[in-house]
Amino acid sequence: MEQRKALDIQASGLMMILCMIWGIQQVVLKLAAPDISPIMQIAIRSGLSALLVFPLIQLKAGTHLYSKEYLLPGIWLAFLFSAEFVLVAEALRYTTASHTVVLLYTAPIFVALGLHWKVPAEKLNLIQWSGILIAFSGIVLSFMGREQGSTELLQQALFGDFLALMAGVMWALTTISLRLTRLSDAHPTQTLFYQLVGGCVFLLPVAFILGQTTIHWTTVAISSMVFHVLIMSFFSLMLWFWLLRKYLANGLGVFSFLTPIFGMIFGVMFLNEQIELNFLLGTGLVFIGVMTVSLHGWIRCLFPVSKSV
C-alpha cells in the first residue's frame, strides 16, 4: 500500500479550492432558487452525477454494488443524504446561506456524540466534552440577536436556522451509519453512488409534494446545474478521494474548517447577506468547539493529563 504523505503546497492549494467549492454550494443553490427550486436542483444534479460516477464504480468497486449486505445500508444512507438536503433546501427558503452553511458544518459535533455511545474506542475525553460545550454555546449564541423587520420574519429566520442545524444532524447520522455498517469497507465511490442515486429517487417525489418543481432554464439555472453536477458532485468529490489516498487524513480535515468561512464570505459577496455580530461570535465558538473535538489528539499531546469520561 502506498504510504500517505504529510501535506505539501500542492495538497494545501487543492484543499483551499475544495473548501471554496463546498462553501459556495448553498450560495449557488439560493442564487438560482427563483429559476429552479432547490430540491429540484439537488434531485437533478444527483441523478446526472450518478451517471458520471457509475463507470468508476464498475472499475473500482468490484461486484459489491448490488449485494444485499451493501445495498440495504446503501439505501439507508441514501435516505439520510436526501433528508439532509431537503432540510438544507428548506432552510435556504427562510434563512441566509451564511447561516445555513455554518450550522450545517456543526455535523462533527453530532458525529462525536453518536460514536461516543456506539463505539467503545470513540469514547469522548474531557477535552472533547469541553469542545462540545463550547460548540453548543456557539450554536445558542448564533440563534440570538437576529435583527428582522417583524416578529414573523424573525420566526421564519429562526426556523430556517433550526432546519439548517437539523441538516447537520442528518449529515452526522450519515457519517455514523457509514462507520457502523459494511459500507465502511466499500470503496468511497460506491458509497457516493448510493447517495447520488438515492438523492434523485427520493428527492424527485419530495419536490412535487412540497411544490418545489419550478424550472426555468435561464442562464443562472443552467450555470447552477453545471456547477453542481460537474464541479460540486463530481470533480470536488473525486479530488477529495484522490487526496485521501495520497495524504494524511488529519491534515486534510483541518482545512475543512475553512468551508463555512468561505460560505459566509460568498453569501455576503453574491447575495448581499448581512451577518449579525452575535452570529459571528457564535460561529467563532462553533469553530473552536469543532476543532477542539476533531483535533483533541494534538491537544492531548500538550495536556496529557486528560482522561476519558
N, C-alpha and C positions, 0 to 999 in steps of 0.2 A: 504493500500500500504506500502511495506517495505521502511523504511527511508534509504536514501543513506548516506553512511559514508564518512568521510574525508579519504584521502589517508593514508595507513599504509605501512609497509615494504613489505607485500605481493603484494599489488597493484603496488607499485613503482617498484618492481622487475619484475613483469609481464609486465608493461609498457615499461621497458627497453628492454625486449625481443621482444615485438611487434615493437618497433622503429627499432631494429636491423633487423627484418624480412622485414619491409617495406623499410628500407634503402637499403637493398641488392637486392631488386626486380629488379631494372633496370640493376644492375651489372650482375645478373644471365641471364637476357634476352640477354645482349650484349655478354656475355661469350659463350652462346650457339648458337648465331646467325649464325656462319658458318655451323652448323649442322642442325638447324631448324630455319626458318625465324621468326623474332619477331612477326609479325602479325599472322602467323600461330600458333605460341606458344600461343598467347593470345586467339585466337579463340578456339583452342582445350581445353585449360585449363578452359575457361569459360563454355563450354558445359559439361565437366566432373564435374566441381564444381557444376553446376546447378543440376546435378543428385544427388549429395550428399546433397544439400540444400533442395530439393523438399520434402522429408519426414518431415523435420522440418516445412515447410510451412503448410502441412496438419495438423500438430499438433497444431500450434500456430497462424496461420494467418486466421483461420476460412474459410468462403466461399467468401471472397472478391477478390480472386486471378483473377477470370475471369469476374468480374463485370465491366461494362463499365466505371464507374466513377474512377476505379483504373487502369484498363487495358490500357486505352488511355494515361494517364500520364506516366504509366509504359513503354510504347513503346517509348515515347519521352525521358525518362530518359535513356533507353537502347541505343537510338541513340547517345545521348550526351556521354555516357560512351564509346561507340565504337569509336566515333570521338576522344575522349581523348587519347585512346590507339593507334589509328592509328598515331596520332601526336607523341606520345611517341616512337613508333616503328620506325617511320621515323627519328625522332631526333637522335636516337641512331646510325643511319647509318652515320650521319655527324658530330656529336659532342660526347663528352665523357659522360659516365654515371654520372660522378660527376656533370657536368653542367646540365644534364637533370633532376636529382633529385632535385637539388636546385631550378631551375626555375619552375619545376612542383609545388613545395611547396610554390609558391607565390599565390596560389589559394585563401587563406583567404583574401588577399587584394582585389581581384576582387569580392569576395562574399560580403564584406563590402560595396563596391561601388554599387553593384547591389541592395542590400537590402535598401541602403540609398534612392534610387529613388522609390522603390516599396512598402516599409513597413514603415509607419509613425513612428512606435515605434523603428525602427532601424536607425534613423537619426544619422549621424556621428557628434561627438562633436569635439572641437578644438584639443584635444589630439589625437583622431583617425586620423584627417586630417594631423596632423604633422607626425604620423606614416606612413601614405600612402606616403607622400612626401619623407620621409627617405627611404622607401622601393623602390620607383621608382628611387630614386637617386642610390641606390644599384644595381638595375637592369641595369641602364645605365652604371655604372662603371664596372659591370661584363661582359658587351659586349665589353669592351675596353681592350687593352693590350694583345690580343691574339698573341702568337708567333708561326707562322706556317712557313713551308718551302717555300711556294709560295703564290702568291695572290689568286690562285684558291683554295688552301687548306684553306686559311683564310676565303674566302667567303663561302665555304662549312661549316666550323665550325660555323660561324655567322648564317648561315641559319638553322643549327641544333639547335642552341641556341634559335632562333626565334620560331621554331616548338615546342620546349620544353615549352617555355613561353605560346604559344597558347594552349598547352595541359593543362596548369594551368588554363587558361581561360575556357576551356571546363569543367574542374573539378568544377570550380566555378559556371558555368551555371547549372551543375547537382545539386549542393547544393541549389542554388536559386530556381530552378524548384521544387525540393523536398519540399522546405519550402512553396511554393506558391500554391501547388496542394493538392488534397485529400490524396496523399500518405504521407503527414506529419502525418496523423492519423493511417497509416498502421504499422504493425509490421515490424521492420527492416529487418527480414529475407525475408519478401515478397518483399520489395524494392530490396534487394540483388538478389533475384531470377530473377526479371525482368531484371536487369542489366546483369546478367550472361547469361541468355538465349539470350537476345538481342546481347550481345557481340559475341556469337557464330554465330547467324543468320546473323548479319550484317558484321562481320569481315571475315568470310569464303569467300564470293564472292570478298571482297576487296583484300584479299590475292592473289586471282587469277588475278584480274585486275592489281594489282601492281607487279605481278610476284614474290611475296613472298611465294612461295609454296615449297621451299626446305625442305625436311625432310630426314635426315639420322639418323637412330636410334642408335646413338653412346651412350657411357656411359654418356657423357656430356649432350646430348639431353634428355635422359631418366631421368637423375638426375634433370635437369631443370624442366621437366614436373611434376615429383613427388613433387618438391619443390612448384611449382606454384599451383598445384591442391590441395594437401593435407595440405601444411603448409601456403601458402600465401592466397589463395582464400577461404579456409575452416577454418582451425584451427585458424588463426590470427583474422579473422573477427568474428568468433563465440566467441572467447575470448574477443574481443573488446566489443561486445554486452553484454556479461556477466558482464564485468567491468562497463559498463554504467548503468546496472541495480543495481549494488551494491555500486558504489562510485560516488561522486560528479563529474559532467562532467568537470567543470572548472579545477579542479586539474589534471584530466586525460589529458585534452587538452594541458596543459603546456608541458607535456612530448613529445608531437608530434613534438615539435621544434627540438628534437634531431635527428629525422629521416634523414633530409638532411646531418647532420654532419656524421652520420653513413654511408650514401651513398657515401660521399666523401672519407671517410676512406677506405671503401671496394673497391672503384674504384681504389685507389692507391695501395691497397694490392693485388688485384686479376687481375687487368687489367693494372697495371703499368702506370696509368694515371698521367700526370703532371698537377699540379694546379698552375695557374699563380697568382702572388701577387695581381693584380687588381681584379681577381675573388674572392680571399679570402677576400679582403676588401669590395668588393661589396656584397658578401654573408653575411658578418657581418652586413652591413647596412640593408639588406633584413630581417635578423633575428630580428634586433632591431625594424624595422618598423612593421613587422608582430606581434611581441609580444606587441608592443605599441597599435596596433589596437585591438588585441584579449584580452588584459589584461587591457583595459582602465579603467574598474571599480575599480581595485585595485589602479591604478594611481590617479584616481579622489578622492579616499579616502585621499590621501596625498595632492592633489591640488584641493580642492572642488570648486574653482572659475571657472572651465571650463564650457563653455556654448555650447549649440548645435548650429550648423551652418545651 
